[in-house]
Amino acid sequence: MNTTDAPDEISLRLLDEFSRDSVISQRALAGKLGIALGLVNSYIKRLYKKGHIKIKTLPKNRIKYIITPQGFTEKARLTYTYMGYSIKYFREIRITIERVYARMLADNIGSILLWGDGEIAELCYISTRGLPLTIVGVVSEKKIDNGFFGHHVYAISDIDGLEYDAILVASIDETIIENIQKIDLKGKKVFFL
């Protein structure tokens, strides 16, 4: 939800966490959401003031967060907004992938080394079906034991001996460009989404 309204995203994630575990510390929430503890406290106060949650004090200095009917309505609205954004985002990514594949085909690219292992890479893999493009492997910054849709997952150090026509960067990780610059591409093209 990178380009959605940040307060909406945090509110939705908090309401979602309260649905799973109503007795959770703000410190644990901050860890799960990857945001500062003070920010969690601020958003909880905002949800409380808007009537989306009730706060009940329990023994041993514990707090229980109860989602109100207005809170469930707000959670449904935020979820609907998020889903609409997600569908639009994936539609735009799919169009971008199709354009990149058209450029690859115009350049007579046949075999691709896919760089990335997240959702964008999954869409790239699915989008090759029916095209004369073959994914020969996947490069990942992290170790993946089960492979990637039946393809071997390589570390950066393993790709020297691989045969491929081009690299397709299917990730938004900014360190990838630095890592690609460190290897000898032997004149092979790199395509970015």
C-alpha positions in Angstrom: 0.0 0.0 0.0 2.8 2.3 -0.7 0.9 5.1 -2.4 -2.3 4.8 -0.3 -3.0 7.1 2.6 -0.5 6.1 5.3 -2.9 6.8 8.2 -5.4 4.5 6.5 -2.9 1.8 6.1 -1.7 2.0 9.8 -5.3 2.1 11.0 -6.3 -0.9 9.0 -3.3 -2.9 10.2 -4.0 -2.0 13.8 -7.7 -3.0 13.5 -6.6 -6.2 11.8 -4.2 -7.0 14.6 -6.9 -6.2 17.2 -9.1 -8.7 15.4 -6.5 -11.4 15.8 -5.3 -10.6 19.3 -7.2 -8.1 21.4 -4.8 -8.3 24.4 -1.5 -7.2 22.8 1.0 -4.7 24.0 1.8 -1.5 22.0 5.4 -2.6 21.9 4.4 -5.9 20.2 2.2 -3.9 17.8 5.1 -1.6 16.9 7.2 -4.7 16.2 4.6 -6.4 14.0 3.8 -3.2 12.1 7.4 -2.1 11.8 6.6 1.4 13.1 7.7 3.4 16.2 6.0 2.8 19.6 5.0 6.4 19.9 3.3 6.2 16.5 1.3 3.1 17.6 0.2 5.0 20.7 -0.9 8.0 18.6 -2.9 5.8 16.2 -4.6 3.9 19.0 -5.6 7.2 20.6 -7.0 8.3 17.2 -9.0 5.1 16.8 -10.3 5.5 20.3 -11.4 9.1 19.8 -13.2 8.2 16.6 -15.1 5.5 18.4 -13.5 2.6 16.4 -12.1 0.8 19.5 -12.8 0.6 23.2 -10.0 0.2 25.7 -10.5 -2.0 28.7 -7.9 -2.2 31.5 -7.1 -5.8 32.7 -5.2 -7.0 35.8 -1.4 -7.0 35.7 -1.3 -3.7 33.7 -2.7 -5.3 30.6 -5.0 -3.7 28.1 -7.7 -5.2 25.9 -8.6 -3.5 22.6 -12.2 -4.1 21.6 -13.3 -3.2 18.1 -16.7 -1.4 18.1 -19.4 -1.7 15.5 -18.1 1.6 14.0 -14.6 0.1 14.1 -15.8 -3.0 12.1 -17.5 -0.7 9.6 -14.2 1.3 9.3 -12.2 -1.8 8.9 -14.5 -3.0 6.1 -14.2 0.4 4.4 -10.4 0.4 4.7 -10.2 -3.2 3.4 -12.3 -2.3 0.4 -10.1 0.7 -0.4 -7.0 -1.4 0.0 -8.3 -4.1 -2.3 -9.2 -1.6 -4.9 -5.7 -0.1 -4.7 -4.1 -3.6 -4.9 -6.1 -4.6 -8.0 -5.2 -1.4 -9.7 -1.5 -1.8 -8.7 -1.3 -5.4 -10.0 -3.1 -4.4 -13.2 -0.5 -1.6 -13.8 2.4 -4.0 -13.0 0.9 -6.6 -15.4 0.8 -4.0 -18.2 4.4 -3.0 -17.5 5.5 -6.6 -17.6 3.8 -7.1 -21.0 5.6 -4.0 -22.4 9.0 -5.3 -21.1 8.3 -8.7 -22.6 7.4 -7.1 -25.9 10.8 -5.3 -25.9 12.6 -8.5 -25.1 10.9 -10.4 -27.9 11.7 -7.5 -30.3 15.4 -7.9 -29.2 15.2 -11.7 -29.8 15.6 -12.5 -26.2 14.7 -16.2 -25.5 16.1 -17.0 -22.0 15.7 -14.9 -18.9 17.4 -14.8 -15.6 14.8 -13.4 -13.2 16.2 -11.2 -10.5 13.8 -11.2 -7.5 11.6 -13.6 -5.7 8.6 -11.6 -4.5 5.1 -10.9 -5.9 6.4 -9.0 -8.9 8.7 -11.9 -9.8 5.7 -14.2 -9.5 3.7 -12.1 -11.9 6.6 -12.1 -14.3 6.8 -15.9 -14.1 3.0 -16.2 -14.7 3.2 -13.7 -17.6 5.7 -15.8 -19.5 3.1 -18.5 -20.2 2.4 -18.8 -23.8 5.4 -16.6 -24.8 8.6 -17.8 -26.4 10.5 -16.8 -23.3 12.1 -19.2 -20.8 13.1 -18.4 -17.3 16.3 -20.3 -16.7 16.6 -19.4 -13.0 15.9 -16.9 -10.3 18.4 -14.8 -8.4 17.6 -14.0 -4.8 19.3 -12.1 -2.0 18.0 -14.6 0.5 18.1 -18.4 0.6 15.0 -20.2 -0.6 14.9 -23.9 0.0 11.9 -24.9 -2.1 12.8 -23.1 -5.3 10.7 -20.7 -7.2 7.9 -22.3 -9.3 10.2 -25.3 -10.0 13.2 -23.1 -10.8 16.5 -23.2 -9.0 17.2 -20.1 -6.9 20.7 -18.8 -7.3 22.8 -16.6 -5.1 24.6 -13.7 -6.9 27.9 -15.7 -6.7 26.4 -18.7 -8.6 25.3 -17.0 -11.8 28.6 -16.8 -13.6 28.2 -20.2 -15.2 24.5 -19.7 -16.2 23.4 -19.4 -19.8 20.8 -16.7 -20.4 20.1 -13.9 -22.9 19.0 -11.2 -20.5 18.3 -10.4 -16.9 14.9 -9.2 -15.9 14.9 -7.2 -12.6 11.6 -8.0 -10.9 12.1 -6.3 -7.6 11.9 -2.8 -6.2 14.9 -3.4 -3.9 17.4 -0.6 -4.6 20.5 -2.7 -3.8 19.9 -4.8 -6.8 21.3 -2.2 -9.2 24.5 -2.1 -7.1 24.7 -5.9 -7.1 24.2 -6.1 -10.9 27.0 -3.6 -11.4 29.4 -5.9 -9.5 29.0 -8.8 -11.9 30.3 -9.3 -15.5 27.3 -9.4 -17.7 29.3 -10.4 -20.7 27.3 -7.9 -22.9 23.9 -9.2 -21.8 21.0 -6.8 -21.5 19.3 -5.9 -18.2 15.6 -5.1 -18.3 13.9 -3.3 -15.4 10.2 -3.2 -14.5 
